[in-house]
Amino acid sequence: MASSSHAVLREKDLGTFEEPAKMTVNEHLDHWLETSAKGKVRPQTFEGYKKGVASLHSSLH
């Protein structure tokens, strides 16, 4: 635990700390698609990711 709290303090000092979010896996996947994948991978790759996420969405219900 000490190293974990040390890491949080360091992130706060650096201004990079983000409070943990309370989101579902489906919400996280949608967020990841829009913020981490969209525009950063080839369109064909992004479409493959979207299909994979859609498949995961249906399996998580």
C-alpha positions as CSV (number, residue, x, y, z in Angstrom):
1,M,0.0,0.0,0.0
2,A,2.8,2.4,0.8
3,S,4.1,2.4,-2.8
4,S,0.6,2.8,-4.1
5,S,0.0,5.9,-2.0
6,H,3.4,7.2,-2.9
7,A,2.5,6.8,-6.6
8,V,-0.7,8.8,-6.1
9,L,1.2,11.5,-4.3
10,R,3.7,11.7,-7.1
11,E,1.0,11.9,-9.7
12,K,-0.7,14.7,-7.7
13,D,2.6,16.6,-7.5
14,L,3.1,16.2,-11.2
15,G,-0.5,17.3,-11.9
16,T,-1.2,14.0,-13.7
17,F,-3.5,12.4,-11.1
18,E,-7.1,11.6,-12.1
19,E,-9.7,10.5,-9.6
20,P,-10.9,6.9,-10.4
21,A,-14.0,7.0,-12.4
22,K,-17.0,4.8,-11.7
23,M,-18.0,3.6,-15.1
24,T,-19.1,0.3,-16.5
25,V,-16.9,-1.8,-18.7
26,N,-19.2,-0.9,-21.7
27,E,-18.8,2.8,-20.9
28,H,-15.0,2.4,-20.6
29,L,-14.8,0.6,-24.0
30,D,-16.9,3.3,-25.7
31,H,-14.7,6.0,-24.1
32,W,-11.5,4.1,-25.2
33,L,-12.8,3.9,-28.8
34,E,-13.5,7.6,-29.0
35,T,-10.4,8.9,-27.2
36,S,-7.7,6.4,-27.7
37,A,-8.4,4.7,-31.0
38,K,-10.4,7.1,-33.2
39,G,-8.2,9.1,-35.5
40,K,-5.1,7.3,-34.2
41,V,-5.4,4.1,-36.2
42,R,-6.3,3.3,-39.8
43,P,-10.1,3.5,-40.6
44,Q,-10.2,-0.2,-41.3
45,T,-8.5,-1.0,-38.0
46,F,-10.9,1.3,-36.2
47,E,-13.9,-0.5,-37.8
48,G,-12.5,-3.8,-36.5
49,Y,-12.2,-2.3,-33.0
50,K,-15.8,-1.1,-33.2
51,K,-17.0,-4.6,-34.2
52,G,-14.9,-6.1,-31.4
53,V,-16.3,-3.7,-28.8
54,A,-19.9,-4.3,-30.1
55,S,-19.3,-8.0,-29.6
56,L,-18.0,-7.4,-26.1
57,H,-21.0,-5.2,-25.3
58,S,-23.4,-8.0,-26.3
59,S,-21.5,-10.6,-24.3
60,L,-21.5,-8.4,-21.2
61,H,-25.3,-8.0,-21.0
